[in-house]
Amino acid sequence: MFINRLKATVADGNLQSAIVCIYKHMGDLLVEGRFDNCNSLLERVDPNSCDKDLLLSFLMATATAGKVLPARKLLYEGTRNRFLRELGKNETKELLDNLV
């Protein structure tokens, strides 16, 4: 499963590789018009346990397709709630304002 591979990559200290993998995989799905697959993957991302940089990467990689990915809105809201708790209002606004 893609999410498990990402977690393993991050656990091995390869955060940058995981981020690149997200952009490539999500980009490929979107270009191929596989919105259901992309949406399904986003549904499996847990904003409370996923690395913050990976959350931002998922949101950035899918920003242009938000209207066709209902799970993206839920991921955004979950990410926003977590960031508000952990980072505060100002930093959350700075990180997420352009990713709505």
C-alpha atoms as one frame of an Amber mdcrd trajectory, in Angstrom:
protein
   0.000   0.000   0.000   1.240   3.450  -0.938   0.683   5.014   2.500   2.635
   2.245   4.250   5.550   2.684   1.820   5.571   6.410   2.574   5.626   5.788
   6.324   8.490   3.311   5.928  10.419   5.773   3.777  10.005   8.499   6.407
  10.939   6.067   9.209  14.142   5.294   7.297  14.986   8.995   7.357  14.095
   9.691   3.736  11.443  12.384   4.111  12.473  14.112   0.884  12.082  10.866
  -1.073   8.604  10.384   0.380   7.620  13.904  -0.653   8.868  13.342  -4.200
   6.959  10.060  -4.299   3.727  11.826  -3.290   4.074  14.445  -6.024   4.888
  11.846  -8.660   2.213   9.339  -7.700  -0.573  11.858  -7.157   0.425  13.766
 -10.282   0.330  10.583 -12.351  -3.120   9.677 -11.008  -4.466  13.148 -11.779
  -2.960  13.325 -15.269  -4.399   9.898 -16.062  -7.819  11.055 -14.862  -7.880
   8.441 -12.102  -9.696  10.718  -9.677 -11.389   7.857  -7.830  -8.010   6.292
  -7.073  -6.613   9.628  -5.973  -9.632  10.301  -3.788  -9.405   6.822  -2.253
  -5.781   7.385  -1.372  -6.560  10.722   0.262  -9.260   9.037   2.341  -6.591
   6.769   3.858  -4.310   9.595   4.965  -4.716  10.166   8.697  -4.057  13.833
   9.437  -3.488  13.040  13.108  -0.647  10.580  12.570   0.854  11.485   9.207
   4.042  13.564   9.100   3.206  17.266   8.731   5.378  17.680   5.649   3.611
  14.757   3.996   0.223  16.285   4.774   1.294  19.519   3.123   2.618  17.564
   0.142  -0.676  15.713  -0.337  -2.548  19.011  -0.199  -0.158  20.782  -2.566
  -0.036  17.906  -5.045  -3.834  17.845  -5.304  -4.581  21.564  -5.025  -5.695
  21.979  -8.628  -8.102  19.044  -8.447  -9.849  19.886  -5.190 -13.256  20.185
  -6.830 -13.186  16.559  -8.015 -11.630  15.118  -4.845 -14.118  15.237  -1.957
 -11.631  13.517   0.357  -9.212  16.395  -0.122 -11.552  18.761   1.699 -11.736
  16.348   4.643  -7.953  15.980   4.647  -7.573  19.751   4.583  -9.951  20.177
   7.525  -8.230  17.442   9.529  -4.831  18.921   8.766  -6.047  22.389   9.694
  -7.434  21.169  13.016  -4.203  19.386  13.868  -2.047  22.346  12.883  -4.213
  24.710  14.934  -3.700  22.481  17.992   0.019  21.986  17.474   1.228  25.131
  15.714  -1.278  27.838  16.550  -3.428  30.099  14.440  -0.760  32.250  12.761
   1.489  29.438  11.556  -1.510  27.377  10.445  -2.807  30.318   8.436   0.609
  30.828   6.861   0.957  27.160   5.901  -2.571  26.410   4.718  -4.164  29.590
   3.404  -3.132  28.933  -0.204  -4.111  25.262  -0.051  -7.863  25.593   0.559
